[in-house]
Amino acid sequence: MKAPRLVWILLLFLEAARAQSSTAYVFVAPGSEAAAGDPSSKVASYSVGGGAQRVYGAKSWLFVGPMVDIQGIVPGKGEASSTVGVLSIGGVAHFRMPDKLPNFDPFVTAGYALIFNDFTSNGFDFGGGVNYWIRDGLALRVEFREQAAQIPIEPYIHTGPYIHFWGVRLGVTFGHRPGS
């Protein structure tokens, strides 16, 4: 009895492996950063970064999987030493569009964000966007992403305000469109 179950499980894993897609992306993002609840703290910022993801077919219209990306956020004013890094690790979900819009690849993402400079701070990130596949292996990417964390006022004292970093990412995606 156990042998047929094992065969079915192996067939399911083979099907999942067949329905997978990996992509990598790079981006630039004009944006802003501000302390939560303090509009006067808003400062323009710019970021650059990249990432990778691997998605698996969960349904004929849904592809899910892990993603990781890293970016540097440079303040529009102030010193370059105020630049922070953000490492995001989370999940991503891509949605298959109707046959009338085959080149569009919308997605949402959410997860953990590690914000660092001369400190480290645990936070979260979320966002969404769309890839427009120009040809197999190359897409234009537009995405909104926000990261937030409680930034320490002094080293080792994590009692500062929550700082929100957000941006509209413009970039390119390399790889294969989920479901192709």
C-alpha positions as CSV (number, residue, x, y, z in Angstrom):
1,M,0.0,0.0,0.0
2,K,2.8,2.4,0.7
3,A,4.5,2.0,-2.7
4,P,1.5,3.6,-4.6
5,R,1.4,6.6,-2.2
6,L,5.1,7.1,-2.8
7,V,4.6,7.0,-6.5
8,W,1.9,9.6,-6.3
9,I,4.0,11.9,-4.1
10,L,6.9,11.6,-6.5
11,L,4.6,12.5,-9.4
12,L,3.4,15.5,-7.5
13,F,6.9,16.7,-6.8
14,L,7.9,16.2,-10.5
15,E,4.9,18.2,-11.6
16,A,5.8,21.0,-9.2
17,A,9.4,21.0,-10.4
18,R,8.2,21.2,-14.0
19,A,6.0,24.2,-13.2
20,Q,8.7,26.4,-11.7
21,S,10.4,29.6,-12.8
22,S,13.4,31.6,-11.6
23,T,14.0,35.3,-12.2
24,A,16.5,38.0,-11.2
25,Y,15.9,41.7,-11.3
26,V,17.7,45.0,-10.9
27,F,16.1,48.4,-10.2
28,V,16.4,52.1,-9.3
29,A,13.7,53.7,-7.2
30,P,12.9,57.3,-6.4
31,G,11.1,57.4,-3.1
32,S,10.9,58.8,0.4
33,E,11.6,58.1,4.0
34,A,9.7,59.4,7.1
35,A,9.1,58.7,10.7
36,A,5.7,57.2,11.4
37,G,3.2,59.9,12.4
38,D,5.6,62.8,11.6
39,P,5.0,64.3,8.2
40,S,7.6,66.9,8.8
41,S,10.3,64.2,8.9
42,K,9.7,63.2,5.2
43,V,12.8,63.3,3.1
44,A,13.3,62.3,-0.6
45,S,15.5,59.3,-1.1
46,Y,16.8,57.1,-4.0
47,S,17.6,53.5,-4.0
48,V,19.3,50.9,-6.2
49,G,19.3,47.2,-5.8
50,G,18.4,43.8,-7.1
51,G,17.0,40.4,-6.2
52,A,15.9,37.0,-7.2
53,Q,12.9,34.8,-6.8
54,R,11.8,31.3,-7.7
55,V,8.1,30.5,-8.1
56,Y,6.1,27.3,-8.4
57,G,2.7,26.7,-9.9
58,A,0.2,26.4,-7.2
59,K,-2.8,26.7,-9.5
60,S,-3.2,27.4,-13.2
61,W,-3.5,31.1,-12.4
62,L,-1.2,31.4,-9.3
63,F,2.5,30.9,-8.9
64,V,4.1,31.3,-5.4
65,G,7.6,31.1,-4.0
66,P,10.5,32.7,-2.1
67,M,12.2,35.9,-2.9
68,V,15.2,37.8,-1.7
69,D,16.5,41.3,-2.6
70,I,18.9,43.8,-1.3
71,Q,19.0,47.6,-1.8
72,G,20.9,50.7,-0.7
73,I,18.7,53.7,0.1
74,V,20.5,57.1,-0.2
75,P,18.9,60.1,1.3
76,G,18.2,63.0,-1.0
77,K,19.7,65.4,1.5
78,G,22.4,64.9,4.0
79,E,25.6,62.8,4.0
80,A,26.2,59.6,2.1
81,S,27.0,58.0,5.4
82,S,23.3,58.2,6.1
83,T,22.7,55.5,3.4
84,V,21.0,52.4,4.8
85,G,20.9,48.9,3.4
86,V,17.9,46.7,3.3
87,L,17.9,42.9,3.0
88,S,14.4,41.6,2.3
89,I,13.5,37.9,2.5
90,G,9.9,36.9,1.9
91,G,7.3,35.4,-0.4
92,V,6.0,36.4,-3.7
93,A,2.8,35.5,-5.6
94,H,2.5,36.0,-9.4
95,F,-0.9,35.9,-11.1
96,R,-1.5,34.7,-14.6
97,M,-3.3,37.2,-16.8
98,P,-6.1,36.3,-19.3
99,D,-5.0,35.4,-22.8
100,K,-5.7,38.9,-24.0
101,L,-2.8,40.2,-21.8
102,P,-0.2,37.5,-22.0
103,N,2.8,39.8,-21.5
104,F,1.6,41.2,-18.2
105,D,2.8,39.5,-15.0
106,P,1.4,41.1,-11.9
107,F,2.7,40.1,-8.5
108,V,2.6,40.9,-4.7
109,T,5.3,40.4,-2.1
110,A,5.7,40.6,1.6
111,G,8.2,39.5,4.2
112,Y,11.0,40.3,6.6
113,A,13.3,43.3,6.2
114,L,16.7,43.7,7.9
115,I,17.7,47.4,7.8
116,F,21.3,48.1,8.5
117,N,24.0,50.9,8.7
118,D,26.0,51.2,11.9
119,F,23.0,49.4,13.5
120,T,20.7,46.6,12.6
121,S,16.9,46.7,12.9
122,N,14.3,44.1,12.2
123,G,11.3,45.2,10.2
124,F,8.9,44.2,7.4
125,D,8.3,44.9,3.8
126,F,5.4,44.6,1.4
127,G,4.6,45.7,-2.2
128,G,3.4,44.8,-5.6
129,G,4.0,45.5,-9.2
130,V,4.0,44.2,-12.7
131,N,6.5,42.8,-15.2
132,Y,5.9,43.4,-18.8
133,W,7.6,40.7,-20.8
134,I,9.2,42.2,-24.0
135,R,10.5,38.8,-25.1
136,D,11.3,35.5,-23.5
137,G,14.0,36.2,-20.8
138,L,13.5,40.0,-20.6
139,A,10.8,42.1,-18.9
140,L,10.4,45.7,-17.9
141,R,9.5,46.0,-14.1
142,V,7.5,48.6,-12.2
143,E,6.9,48.0,-8.5
144,F,5.9,49.8,-5.3
145,R,7.7,48.6,-2.2
146,E,7.7,49.7,1.4
147,Q,10.0,48.7,4.2
148,A,9.6,49.8,7.8
149,A,11.5,49.2,11.0
150,Q,12.1,50.8,14.4
151,I,15.4,52.5,14.0
152,P,17.5,53.0,17.2
153,I,18.1,56.6,18.5
154,E,21.4,55.5,20.0
155,P,23.4,52.4,19.4
156,Y,21.8,49.3,21.1
157,I,18.7,51.2,22.3
158,H,15.9,50.2,20.0
159,T,13.4,52.7,21.2
160,G,13.4,55.1,18.2
161,P,10.4,55.8,15.9
162,Y,9.3,53.4,13.1
163,I,10.8,54.7,9.9
164,H,9.1,53.9,6.6
165,F,11.1,53.7,3.4
166,W,9.1,53.5,0.2
167,G,9.8,53.8,-3.4
168,V,8.6,53.1,-6.9
169,R,11.0,50.7,-8.4
170,L,11.8,50.9,-12.1
171,G,13.9,48.1,-13.5
172,V,14.3,45.0,-15.7
173,T,13.7,41.3,-14.9
174,F,15.7,38.5,-16.4
175,G,14.5,34.8,-16.6
176,H,11.4,33.1,-17.6
177,R,7.8,34.4,-17.0
178,P,6.0,32.2,-14.4
179,G,3.9,29.6,-16.2
180,S,5.7,29.9,-19.6
